[in-house]
Amino acid sequence: MSIVTTASRGARKGGYKPNQSIIVLGLSLVLLVVLSVALPGFMTLGNFFTLARGVSILGILALGMAVVVIGRGIDLSQIATLAVSAAIAVTLVNAGVPIALGLLAGLVLAVAIGVLNGFLISVVEIPALFTTLASSLLALGVTRALVVPHYQVFLEPGHELFLKLGGTLADGLPVPVIVFAVCAILLHLFLSRTVLGRFIYAHGDNAQSARLSGIATRPLTMLEYGLCSAIGYVGGVVMVASTSLIHLQIAESTMIFDVILVVVLGGVSLVGGRGNVLSVIAGTLLIGVLLNAMTIMNLDVQTQDMIKGAVLLCAIMFDSYVHPRDEETAKQGD
């Protein structure tokens, strides 16, 4: 397979590129030490469990987004997809459908939306930004009009087995953290140990070379967006299990930008073909610590958004410095 890798290009240029994931992990540790000294109540076991629970869902969503970004794409419909599919799953469970069957129906819907996005992007050749933005509005509108007339969908009592996904173990460890860890391990094995995983890296690194090498890039794009929606749906299920409800207005929040912030900050490059699960874990840890500190300091939403926006801008600038666009990285493919 004659695909020019990022490592070989960097070696030819002779320049040293810092490992962004390691840098972010180091910054997270430094921030932990500083906040432990500066903020009373930060360095407690209870707060650490709260921090872990708070970022585990964000981390799960970032794992799904990372698959698409590694393939040099973007999915702005991920939050809308998880909200719609989780709301329909909860509606089915409330109507008496067995939990497993209801959750499976939601998963099928999520994957269908993701695959449709991939089809429109790779076959119809609509830019990913517009495709996923339009599909999120369409999915949300159809769901509100035909299935769920209200923004909030509550999980009715009597589904304790479902709620255990959002509970805690006997020692206080939140179950969502375990779900995040399992998803991270499975995705790591998929990206690093399977042929399809290597194809995703090749697709993001240079779509034209991947296609000329015999990789079916269009079905691969559908797979990438389908995986993003499926993993995002897992985050939606954990969200429902943690709060006993799903709020459709979450699709209109800034959560999708938090997910992108985690992915880019951790080192999954927007030029594609770079990053891994460690990148997502590093970004999740840093953003989790930052969000937890801002909550303890009782900062208002506007201030938090400004800080997150500044961090995202710095992460994109750093990504552009570490992975500058050249003749090869500028080739988007179709």
C-alpha positions as CSV (number, residue, x, y, z in Angstrom):
1,M,0.0,0.0,0.0
2,S,1.8,3.1,-1.2
3,I,0.4,5.6,1.3
4,V,2.8,8.3,2.5
5,T,2.5,8.4,6.3
6,T,2.7,11.4,8.5
7,A,5.7,10.0,10.3
8,S,7.7,9.5,7.1
9,R,6.9,13.1,5.9
10,G,8.1,14.4,9.3
11,A,11.2,12.4,9.1
12,R,12.1,13.7,5.7
13,K,11.6,17.3,6.9
14,G,13.8,16.6,9.8
15,G,11.7,18.6,12.2
16,Y,10.7,17.5,15.7
17,K,7.0,17.6,16.4
18,P,6.0,17.4,20.1
19,N,3.6,14.8,21.2
20,Q,0.5,16.8,22.0
21,S,-1.2,14.0,24.0
22,I,1.8,13.9,26.4
23,I,1.9,17.7,26.7
24,V,-1.8,17.8,27.5
25,L,-1.5,15.1,30.1
26,G,1.4,17.0,31.7
27,L,-0.7,20.2,31.7
28,S,-3.5,18.3,33.4
29,L,-1.3,17.1,36.2
30,V,0.1,20.6,36.7
31,L,-3.4,22.0,36.8
32,L,-4.4,19.3,39.3
33,V,-1.6,20.3,41.6
34,V,-2.3,24.1,41.3
35,L,-6.1,23.7,41.8
36,S,-5.5,21.4,44.8
37,V,-3.6,24.2,46.5
38,A,-5.7,27.1,45.4
39,L,-9.3,25.6,45.7
40,P,-10.5,24.3,49.0
41,G,-12.4,21.0,48.6
42,F,-10.8,20.2,45.2
43,M,-8.5,17.6,46.5
44,T,-11.1,15.2,47.9
45,L,-12.1,11.7,46.9
46,G,-15.7,12.8,46.5
47,N,-14.8,15.6,44.2
48,F,-12.7,13.3,42.1
49,F,-15.6,10.9,41.7
50,T,-17.8,13.9,40.7
51,L,-15.2,15.0,38.2
52,A,-14.9,11.5,36.7
53,R,-18.7,11.2,36.4
54,G,-19.0,14.6,34.8
55,V,-16.5,14.0,32.1
56,S,-17.1,10.3,31.3
57,I,-20.1,11.0,29.0
58,L,-18.1,13.8,27.3
59,G,-15.2,11.4,26.9
60,I,-17.5,8.7,25.3
61,L,-18.8,11.3,22.8
62,A,-15.2,12.4,22.1
63,L,-14.3,8.8,21.2
64,G,-16.9,8.7,18.6
65,M,-16.0,12.1,17.2
66,A,-12.3,11.1,17.1
67,V,-13.1,8.4,14.5
68,V,-14.6,10.9,12.1
69,V,-11.9,13.5,12.7
70,I,-9.1,10.9,12.1
71,G,-10.8,10.2,8.8
72,R,-10.7,14.0,8.1
73,G,-14.3,14.7,8.7
74,I,-16.6,16.5,11.2
75,D,-20.0,15.5,12.7
76,L,-22.0,18.4,14.0
77,S,-25.1,16.1,14.3
78,Q,-23.7,13.8,17.0
79,I,-25.5,15.4,19.9
80,A,-28.8,15.7,18.0
81,T,-28.5,12.1,17.0
82,L,-27.9,10.8,20.5
83,A,-30.7,13.0,21.8
84,V,-33.2,11.8,19.2
85,S,-32.3,8.1,19.4
86,A,-32.1,8.0,23.2
87,A,-35.5,9.8,23.4
88,I,-37.1,7.3,21.1
89,A,-35.5,4.4,23.0
90,V,-36.8,5.8,26.3
91,T,-40.3,6.3,24.8
92,L,-40.4,2.6,23.7
93,V,-39.2,1.4,27.1
94,N,-41.9,3.5,28.8
95,A,-44.5,2.0,26.4
96,G,-43.7,-1.5,27.7
97,V,-41.1,-2.6,25.1
98,P,-38.3,-4.8,26.8
99,I,-35.3,-2.7,27.7
100,A,-32.9,-4.6,25.4
101,L,-35.2,-4.2,22.4
102,G,-35.9,-0.5,23.1
103,L,-32.2,0.2,23.4
104,L,-31.4,-1.8,20.2
105,A,-34.0,0.2,18.3
106,G,-32.4,3.4,19.4
107,L,-29.0,2.1,18.4
108,V,-30.3,1.1,14.9
109,L,-31.7,4.6,14.5
110,A,-28.5,6.3,15.5
111,V,-26.4,4.2,13.2
112,A,-28.9,4.8,10.3
113,I,-28.5,8.6,10.8
114,G,-24.7,8.3,10.8
115,V,-24.6,6.1,7.7
116,L,-26.9,8.5,5.9
117,N,-24.6,11.3,6.8
118,G,-21.7,9.3,5.4
119,F,-23.6,8.6,2.2
120,L,-24.5,12.2,1.6
121,I,-20.9,13.2,2.2
122,S,-19.1,10.5,0.2
123,V,-21.6,9.8,-2.6
124,V,-23.6,12.9,-3.1
125,E,-20.5,14.9,-2.2
126,I,-22.1,17.5,0.1
127,P,-19.6,19.0,2.5
128,A,-19.6,17.4,5.9
129,L,-20.2,20.6,7.8
130,F,-23.5,21.3,5.9
131,T,-24.6,17.7,5.8
132,T,-24.3,17.1,9.5
133,L,-25.8,20.5,10.5
134,A,-28.8,19.9,8.2
135,S,-29.3,16.3,9.4
136,S,-29.3,17.3,13.0
137,L,-32.0,19.9,12.4
138,L,-34.0,17.4,10.3
139,A,-33.8,14.6,12.9
140,L,-34.7,16.8,15.7
141,G,-37.6,18.4,13.9
142,V,-39.1,15.0,12.7
143,T,-38.8,13.5,16.2
144,R,-40.5,16.5,17.8
145,A,-43.3,16.5,15.2
146,L,-44.0,12.7,15.0
147,V,-42.8,11.0,18.1
148,V,-41.8,13.2,21.1
149,P,-43.9,16.4,21.3
150,H,-42.1,17.6,24.4
151,Y,-38.5,18.5,24.9
152,Q,-38.1,16.3,28.0
153,V,-38.6,12.6,28.0
154,F,-38.5,11.0,31.5
155,L,-37.7,7.4,32.2
156,E,-40.6,6.0,34.2
157,P,-40.0,4.2,37.5
158,G,-39.5,0.5,37.5
159,H,-36.4,0.3,35.3
160,E,-33.7,-0.2,38.0
161,L,-31.6,-2.3,35.7
162,F,-31.4,0.5,33.2
163,L,-30.5,3.0,35.9
164,K,-27.5,1.0,37.1
165,L,-25.6,2.2,34.0
166,G,-25.6,5.7,35.6
167,G,-25.2,4.5,39.2
168,T,-22.1,3.8,41.3
169,L,-20.4,0.7,42.5
170,A,-20.1,-0.2,46.2
171,D,-16.8,1.6,46.6
172,G,-18.2,4.8,45.1
173,L,-16.8,4.4,41.6
174,P,-19.3,5.8,39.0
175,V,-20.4,3.2,36.4
176,P,-20.2,5.8,33.6
177,V,-16.4,5.8,34.1
178,I,-16.3,2.1,33.6
179,V,-18.4,2.4,30.4
180,F,-16.0,5.1,29.2
181,A,-13.0,2.8,29.9
182,V,-14.6,-0.1,28.1
183,C,-15.4,2.1,25.0
184,A,-11.9,3.4,25.0
185,I,-10.3,0.0,25.1
186,L,-12.6,-1.4,22.4
187,L,-11.9,1.6,20.1
188,H,-8.2,1.4,20.7
189,L,-8.2,-2.2,19.7
190,F,-10.3,-1.4,16.6
191,L,-8.1,1.5,15.4
192,S,-4.8,-0.2,16.1
193,R,-5.3,-3.9,15.6
194,T,-7.8,-4.2,12.7
195,V,-7.5,-3.6,9.0
196,L,-10.5,-1.2,9.0
197,G,-8.8,0.8,11.7
198,R,-5.7,1.3,9.6
199,F,-7.8,2.1,6.6
200,I,-9.4,5.0,8.6
201,Y,-6.0,6.4,9.3
202,A,-5.0,6.0,5.6
203,H,-8.2,7.7,4.5
204,G,-7.6,10.7,6.8
205,D,-4.0,11.0,5.9
206,N,-4.5,11.1,2.1
207,A,-7.9,10.1,0.7
208,Q,-6.7,10.1,-2.9
209,S,-3.7,7.8,-2.2
210,A,-6.0,5.5,-0.1
211,R,-8.5,5.3,-3.0
212,L,-5.8,4.6,-5.5
213,S,-4.4,1.9,-3.2
214,G,-7.7,0.0,-3.5
215,I,-9.5,1.2,-0.3
216,A,-13.2,1.8,-0.8
217,T,-13.3,5.3,0.7
218,R,-17.0,5.8,0.3
219,P,-18.2,2.8,2.3
220,L,-15.4,3.7,4.8
221,T,-16.8,7.2,5.2
222,M,-20.2,5.7,6.0
223,L,-18.6,3.4,8.5
224,E,-16.8,6.3,10.2
225,Y,-20.0,8.3,10.6
226,G,-21.9,5.3,11.7
227,L,-19.4,4.5,14.4
228,C,-19.5,8.1,15.6
229,S,-23.3,8.0,16.0
230,A,-23.2,4.5,17.6
231,I,-20.6,5.5,20.2
232,G,-22.4,8.8,20.8
233,Y,-25.6,6.8,21.4
234,V,-23.9,4.9,24.1
235,G,-23.1,8.2,25.8
236,G,-26.8,9.2,25.4
237,V,-27.9,5.9,27.1
238,V,-25.5,6.6,30.0
239,M,-26.8,10.1,30.2
240,V,-30.4,8.8,30.5
241,A,-29.3,6.3,33.1
242,S,-27.6,9.0,35.2
243,T,-30.5,11.5,35.2
244,S,-33.6,9.4,34.3
245,L,-34.4,11.8,31.4
246,I,-33.2,13.0,28.1
247,H,-33.7,16.6,27.1
248,L,-33.9,17.3,23.4
249,Q,-32.7,20.8,23.8
250,I,-29.3,19.4,24.5
251,A,-29.0,19.3,20.7
252,E,-29.1,23.1,20.7
253,S,-26.5,23.5,23.4
254,T,-22.8,24.1,23.1
255,M,-22.0,20.5,24.0
256,I,-20.9,19.6,20.5
257,F,-18.2,22.2,20.8
258,D,-17.1,20.7,24.1
259,V,-16.7,17.4,22.3
260,I,-14.7,19.0,19.5
261,L,-12.6,20.8,22.1
262,V,-11.7,17.6,23.8
263,V,-10.8,15.9,20.5
264,V,-8.6,18.7,19.1
265,L,-7.0,19.6,22.4
266,G,-5.9,16.0,23.0
267,G,-4.1,15.8,19.7
268,V,-6.5,14.4,17.1
269,S,-5.6,16.6,14.2
270,L,-8.2,18.3,12.0
271,V,-6.1,17.6,8.9
272,G,-6.8,13.9,9.5
273,G,-4.8,10.7,9.9
274,R,-3.5,11.6,13.3
275,G,-4.4,11.0,16.9
276,N,-5.6,8.0,18.9
277,V,-7.6,7.0,22.0
278,L,-4.8,8.4,24.3
279,S,-5.4,11.8,22.7
280,V,-9.1,11.6,23.7
281,I,-8.2,10.6,27.2
282,A,-5.7,13.4,27.6
283,G,-8.2,16.0,26.3
284,T,-11.0,14.6,28.4
285,L,-8.8,14.8,31.6
286,L,-7.8,18.4,31.0
287,I,-11.2,19.7,30.1
288,G,-12.7,17.7,33.0
289,V,-10.4,19.4,35.4
290,L,-11.0,22.8,33.9
291,L,-14.8,22.4,34.0
292,N,-14.8,21.1,37.5
293,A,-12.6,24.0,38.7
294,M,-14.9,26.5,37.0
295,T,-17.9,24.9,38.7
296,I,-16.3,25.1,42.1
297,M,-15.4,28.8,41.5
298,N,-19.0,29.3,40.5
299,L,-18.2,31.0,37.2
300,D,-21.2,32.0,35.1
301,V,-22.0,30.3,31.8
302,Q,-20.8,33.2,29.7
303,T,-17.4,33.2,31.4
304,Q,-17.1,29.5,31.0
305,D,-17.9,29.7,27.3
306,M,-15.3,32.4,26.8
307,I,-12.6,30.3,28.5
308,K,-13.6,27.2,26.5
309,G,-13.6,29.2,23.3
310,A,-10.2,30.6,24.0
311,V,-8.8,27.1,24.8
312,L,-10.3,25.7,21.6
313,L,-8.8,28.5,19.5
314,C,-5.4,27.9,21.1
315,A,-5.7,24.1,20.4
316,I,-6.5,24.7,16.7
317,M,-3.6,27.1,16.4
318,F,-1.3,24.6,18.0
319,D,-2.7,21.9,15.7
320,S,-1.9,24.1,12.7
321,Y,1.6,24.6,14.0
322,V,2.3,20.9,14.6
323,H,0.5,19.7,11.5
324,P,0.9,22.4,8.9
325,R,-1.0,22.0,5.7
326,D,1.0,21.0,2.6
327,E,0.3,19.7,-0.9
328,E,-0.7,16.3,0.5
329,T,-2.7,17.3,3.6
330,A,-4.7,19.8,1.5
331,K,-6.1,17.0,-0.6
332,Q,-9.6,16.4,0.8
333,G,-10.7,13.6,-1.6
334,D,-14.3,12.8,-2.1
